[in-house]
Amino acid sequence: MTKLNIFLICFIIALKGFCGEINQNKEFQAFLDEYVFKLADKSKSANLATWLLETTGSKEAASLSSSLNTELNLLFNDEATYKKLIAWQNAKSITDPILERELNVLIRSFKANMAPKELLEEISKKESELSSLFNNFRVTVNGKKFTDNEVWDVLQNESSVEKRKKVWEASKELGDVLAPKIIELVKLRNKVAKFLGYANFFDMQLELSEVNKTDLLKLFNDTAEKSNDAYKKMMLGIDTTLSKKFNVKTDEIGPWLWKDPFCQEDPIALQGMDNYIKNVDILAVAKSYYNQMNLNPDAIIKNSDLFEREGKNPHSFTIDIDRKLDVRTLCNIKPHIRWMNTVLHEFGHAFYELGYKVQLPWLLREPPHFLTTEAVALLMGRQSINPLFLKEFFNVKDEEFLKQMGLSLARTELIFSRYVLVMTEFENELYKNPDQDLNDLWWALVKKYQMVNMPENRKGKNDWATKYHIALAPVYYYSYLMGEFFAAGLEKKLIEISHSPKIWNPKSGEFLNAKVFYPGDSNSWDKLVSDVLGEPLSSSAWLEEFAR
């Protein structure tokens, strides 16, 4: 055989392979065109039903939301389609990087739902029931009902230890109502995970989110160890201050003396901040802040539900209804610095959803992981107690007050990090064994990480079950701390590229749009982080800023 013949044979083989790859790409694209059309339509309907449920709390909305979300999940429950996707993956015949990422996203979505339909339907139904219970529960003390905002007001301002304790304890009564239902749901989620070959739901969620469990726990353990001295020193100051303020011994300090029900905010933050904000239009401040980044929130505000109302979810969240610019936030705004933080935070999520590259396919118009959108939202929210922000937007001129607010920001970051450690380890253990004494586990972890003692009368209670995320945003909280680490690195980067300590400037907005929002889910989260920061995710920037 001549060299020419050999060359021709090799050329023909290569050409066939090339043509085969083109055909496979075309075949997969044709599948996507048909499948994603149905998926996008059902997703929009389910999101609208969720929005209706969260803004009304009605039983009818709960039923509709459950039904549509079940139908949405079942679109990922077709075994023949899943086998076809796996065949494409095993053949390695999809060569276009965008198509390859879409295949990756679909396979992970399908895998999470390849369980018996009746099991998925039962989970969806129970989640909707829990959502309705959360939305309609009101703390009641001596016949008086308190909204979530009013509970926070008590913990922020009440001087009577007895009154604070009564309201705090009443806020935990929800746990006794929810705990049995949550445990049932945990066991159902574990059934799905075991059916799919995982040890439990916690492990499954991490793997399907492209997070290595060993790496995650090591990162968190290292961060806890490296920040431990700073945290102990801070807690000594907190206990001393609370003891003097409420005229109690340090061993009598209970979680009701903190400023929030879960001990995840700075309990000795200066009271005076709300005096600056009581006559301020929070939405106007948020709009001015984002406008300076060339980000206009008018469309977000128009579509959102922003003020407190009976039956409405008392918390806050952002939802992308259709991945076509209908992005909404739910808030319950009151004239408190907490809500300034929350509005900036939720608008950060919203701008992330609005910033994807127009040409991205529907499947990739989302963050590669919760942590990347949380990083943006957390970074935006924390500006609410940044002294530079307070000077510019609230005209605060008292330098000592501003200094104390800066110290409060550092305390807030350390405190919140410890609460995330509690949540992460609790969920890890919860899904390993939901039949253990979960309240003892909860308070043991609160003692270990937050250094807050379990009150005497909490034995046999279900305080753990009052945390919304455990029931309805499972295996999510770890994303906040990973997001904080990314946010700290991102803030350094924004200051560097804009040559300004104020991140609310056009160069920051341009960088966020181009480097963080624009790519969507076209790459894995760790690739995005490395592209943005120039190095893998670590806690180094966060430790440098807050745990010195």
N, C-alpha and C positions, 0 to 999 in steps of 0.2 A: 504494500500500500504506500502510495507516494505521500510526501509531506503535505501536498496540496489537498489530497483526499482526507487526510487526518484533520487538517485545518477546517475543511468544509463540514466534516462530521461534528467536530467540536462546536463550530459556529451554529449548526442546525440545532444541536442539543441545547446550547445556551439560549438560542432564539425561542425554542419551545418553552424553556423554563421561564423566560421573560414574558412570553405571551400568556403562559399559564398564570403567572403572578397578576398580570393585567386582568385576566378573566376572573380570577378569584377576588380581586379588588372590586371589580364591577358587580360580581355576584353578591358580595357582602353589602355593597352600597345599595343595590336593589332591595335587599332584605331590610336594610335600615330605613329606606324611604317608606316602605309599607309599615314596618313595625313602629317606628318612632312617631308616625302620624297618629296611630291609635294611642300610643303612650302619652304623647303631649296633650291630646284631647282629654283623656281620662285624668291625667295629672291636674290639669286646670280645673276640672269639675271637682275633684277631691279637695284641692286647695281652697276653692271657693266655699265648699261645705265646711272645711276646717275653720275658715275665717268666720263663717256664720255661727258656728258653735262657740268659738272663743269670744265673740262679741255679744252673744246673747245668752249662752249657757242653757238653751232650751233643750228639752228632751227630744223634740222633733229634729233639731239640728244635730244632736248627738247620734240619733238613729241614721240620719242621712250621711253624716260624716263617716260613721262606721261602715255603712254599706258601700260608699264610693271608695273609701280607702282599702277595703277588702278587694273590691274589683280591680283597683290599681295594683295591689300586691299580686293578684292572680295573673296579671299580665306577665309577671316574672315566674310563673309557676308551671309553664308548659314544658314537659320533659323533652319532647321532640325538638323544640327550639333550643333548649339548653344543650342537648347532645350535638346539635348542628354548630352551636357556638364553640363548644369544646373541640369539635373536629377541626374547625378553622384555626383554633389556637394551636392544636397539636401539629397540624400540617405546616404551621409557620408560613402560610401562603399569603397572609395580609401584610403587604410591605409598606403601604402608605402610613406614615407615623400617626396621622389624625385618625384614620380608620383603625389602626392598631390600638390606639388609646380607647376609642369607642368600644372596641371588642372587650378590652380589659374592664371597662366600666360595666358593660352589660353582664359579663360573666360573674363579677362580684355581686351585682344586683340580683341576678338569677339565683346564685348559690344561696343567698340569704333567704330566699323564698321557696326553695325546692323541698318543701315539707308538705304533709297532707293538707289539703284545702280546708278541711274542717278545723284544723288546728290554727291555721292563719286567721280564719274567720272568727274563732273564739278569742284570739288575742286582740284583734281589732275591736271587737265588741267590748271587751273588758277595758281597753284603753279609753274608749269613748265614754264609758260609764265613769271611770276615774276622773277624766277631764271635767265632766259635768259636776262631780262632787267637789273637786277643787274650786271650780268657778263659783259654786253656790254656797260654799262654807263661809260663815262669818263668826269670828270670835265673839263669845257672849260672856259678859261678866255682870252678875246681879241683874239679869234681864236686859242689859244694854248690849246692843250689837256694835261691833267695831269692824270697819273695813280694814284691809291690809294697811292702807295709808294711816289710818287712825292708830293701829297697833304700833306702827313706826313712830308716830307722833309721841305716844306714851313713852316709848323706849328712848326717844331723843330728849324729851323735856321734863318728864314727871320726876319730882324730887322724892316722893313717898316710895320707900322700898317695898312696902306692903302692896301698894297699888300696882307697881311695876311687876311684882312677882305674880299677882293674880292674873294680869293680862298675859304675861309670858306663859304661865301654866295653861290658861284657856286656849292660847294659840296652839298648844300641843295636843289638845283634845281631838283634833282632826286625825292624828296618828292612829288612835284607837279605832276610828271608823275605817280608815284606809288600809291598815296593816294586813288584815286577812286577805283583802282583795289584791294587794300588791304581791303578797307571797304566792297566791294562786297564779298571778301573771308571771312572776319570776320562774315558777316551775314550768309553765307553758313555754316560756322563752327557752328554758333549758332543754325541753323536749325537742324543740326545733333544732337547737344546736347539736344535740346528741344524734338526732336523726341524720344530720348533715356531716357527722364524723368529728365533731368538736367535743372537748371535755365539758364545756359549759358555754353559756351565752356571752359572758365577759370575754373569754378567749376568742370566740367567733367574731364578735364585734370589732375587736382590735385587728385581727388578721384581715377581715374584709375592708377595713379602713386603711390598710397598708401600714399598720403600726406594729412593730416588733415588741411583744410584751416584755421580753427580757431587757431590751434596751430602754423601754419606757420606765420600768421599775428601777433600773439602775440610775437613770437620769434623775428620777425623783428622790431616790435614797441619797444620792450624792449631793443634791441640792439641799435636802433637809440637813445633812451633816454639815455642809459648809455654811449654812445660814443659822445653825443652832445657837451659836454664841450670841449673835445679834438678836435672835428671837428671845432668848432667855433674859438678856439685858432689857429688852423692850417690855417684856411681861412684868419684870420687877417694877418698872416705872408705872405700868398700867395698874397693877395691884395697889401700889402705894397711893396713886392718885384717886382710884375708886374708893379705897378705904377712907381717905380723908373727905372726899366729896359726899359720901353717903353715911359717914359716921358708923362704919362697921369694921369688925376685925377682918384681916385679910383672909382668914379661913372661912369667913361668912360670905364672901363674895360669890354670888351666883350668876348664871348667864343672863338673868333679868336685869343686871346692872350694866350690861353692854347695850349698844345702841341699835342692835338688830337681833332678831330671834335666833340666829345661828352662830353668833360670835364670829362673824366674818368681815366686820367693819371696825374701824378704829373707834374704841369706846371712849377715848379721851380727846377726840377731835374738838376743836373750839366750837362753842355754841353759836358764836356770833355770825357764822357764815350765812345762816338763813335770814339774818337781818338784812344782809345786802341783797338777797334774792327775792324777798317777799313782794316787792313792787316791780319786779323785772318780768318781762315777757320772755319765758324760756325759749319758746319757738323762734322769737325774733333774734335772740342771742345765737341760737344754733344756726339759723340761716346766715347771719353775719359771719360767723366762724367759718362755715363751709364755703360761703361765697368768696372768702379771701383765698381759698384753695381752687377757685374756679369750678366749684361743685355747687350746683343749684338744687336745693331740696324742695322746691315748690311742688313738683309732681308727687314726691313722696308724701308731703304734708296733705295734699289734696286727697290722696287715696287712703290715708291712714285713719285710725280711730284712736284718739290721743288723750281722752279725758275719762275720768272715773264714772262708772254707771252700774247700777244693780244688774247682776247676772253675768256681767262681763268678767273675763279672765283678769284677776287682780295683778297679774305680773306683766311682763313685757316680752315682745319677740318681734322678729321681722320675717315676712314671708314673701317669696317671689311666686306670684300666682301663676304666671304663664311663661316665664323666661323670655318674655317679649316686652319688658319695661313696666309691667304692672306689679310694682313692688310696694308693699305696705308695712307699716309698723303699728303695733298695738302698744299703747302706753296708758298710764293713769296719772297724768301730770298734776302735780301739786307744787306750790312755790317752795321747794326744798332743794338743796344742793344735790341730793340723791337723784332727783329727777333731771337736773341739769346733766349729770353724769349719764343717766339712762338714755336721754334723748340723743346726746352726742354719740353714745355707744350704738344705739339702734340705727341711727342714720349712717354710721360707719358700715354696718352690715348692708344697709340698703344701697349705698353707693358702690359697694363691692358687687352686688347683684346687677347693678345698672351699667357696670363698666366693662363687661366682657366684649371681646372682639366681635364685631358684627358678623363676620364670616364664620364664626365658630358654629358647628352643628349643635342642635338642641341638647343633645346628650352631654356636651362638654361646657354648657353655659351654667356652671356651678363651681364652687371652690373645690380644689383637689382634696381638701380635708377641712373639717370644722375649724381646726386650729388656725388656718390662714385667715379666715374671715373673722375669727375671734381676736386675732392679733390686731387687726385694723380697728375693730370695735373697742377693744380694751384700751388701745393707745389713744383713740379719740375721747373716750369717756374719762380717762384719768386726767385729761387736760382741765377738767372742771375744778380741780384743786391745785393746779399748777399756778404758782405765784404770778407768773407772767400773764396767764389767762385772766386771773382775778384782777390784775391791774388794768388790763385793757378792756375787758367786757363788763366788769362790775365797779370799776373806778375805785378799787381798794387801794388806799394810800398808806395805811398803817404798816410800817416795815416790820415791826415785831409780830404783828398778826400774820403777815405774809410768810415770815420765817417759820412760824408755828404750823402754817398750812403745808409748807414744804416738808416739815418733819412728819406731819400727819400722812402725807402721801407715802412716805417710806414705810410708816407703820402699817398703813392699809395694804401695801403690797406684801409685806411679811405675813400679816394676819391672813390675808386671802390665800396665800400660797399654802399655809398650813391647813386651811379648810379644804382645799383641793386634795391634799394628801389624805385627809380623813375620808373624803368621798371616794377617792380612787381605791384605797385599800378596803373600805367597807364594801364597795360593789364587787371587788375581786372575791372577798370572803362570802358575801351574800350569795353569789351564783355558785360558789363551791358547795355551800351548805345552807339553804334557806330555812332549814328546820332548827338551827341553833338559836340561842337566846340573842336575838339581833339587837335588842336595846342595850344589853351588857356589852356586846361587841362595839356598838356605836359609841358609848360613853368611854370605853377603854381606849378607843382611837382618838376621841376628843381630848382625853387626858394625855395620851402619848404625843400627839402632834400640836394641839392647841394649848395644852397645859391648863385646861379648864376642868375643874372637878365635877363629877356627877353629883347633883343635888340629892339629898337624903330621900326624898319622896318619889324618885323616878324609877325605882325598881318595879318591874312588871309593866311598865308603860311602853309606848311605841313612838318615842320621840323621833326616831330615825325616819319614820314613815311620813312625817310632815314636809319633808323636802321634795318639792315637785319633781326634780330631775330623776330621782330614784324610780318613781313610778312611770313618768311619761317622757323623759329624755335620758334613757338608760345608757350607761357607759359613754357619757358625753363630757362629764366634768373635767376629766384629765385634760381635755382640749383647751380649757381655760388657762391652765398653767403652762402648757406648751405654747399657747398663744401669748402669754405674758413674756415668755422667753423670746419669742419671735418679735413681739412688740418692742422690747428693749433694744434688740439689735436693729430693728427697723427705725426706731427713733434716732439712734446714733447715725444711721445712714441718711435720714432726712435732714438732720442738722448739718451733716457734712456736705450734702449736695446743694443745700439752700444757703449755706453760710449764715444761718440764723438759728438761735435757740427756740424761736417760735415756729412750730411746724405748720401752722396755718398760713401758708403762703403758696403762690402759684407753682413754684418749683416742686414743692411737696406733692401737690395735687397731680401734677404732670407725671411725677415719678410713680406715684401709687397707681394711676391709671395705666401707665405703660408697662410697669414691671410686676405689679401685684394683681390688679383686676383683669387686665386685658387677656392674659393667657388662659383664664378659666381653669378647666380641668384637663388642659392639653398635655400636662405632665404630672407626675406624682408630686405630692406635697414636699417631699424632701428635696426634689430637684428644683422646685420653685424657690424654696428657702435658700438653697445654695446659690441660685441665680441672683436672688435679691441681695443677699448679705455677703456673697463671695466666700462663704464657708458653711459647713453643716450646722444644724440647729444645736445650740448648747445653752446652758444657763449663765454663761460667763458675763455677758453684758448686764443681765438682770442682777446677778450677785454684786457686780461692781457698782451698780447704781443704788441698790436698796439694802444690801447686807454688809456694808462696810463696818 
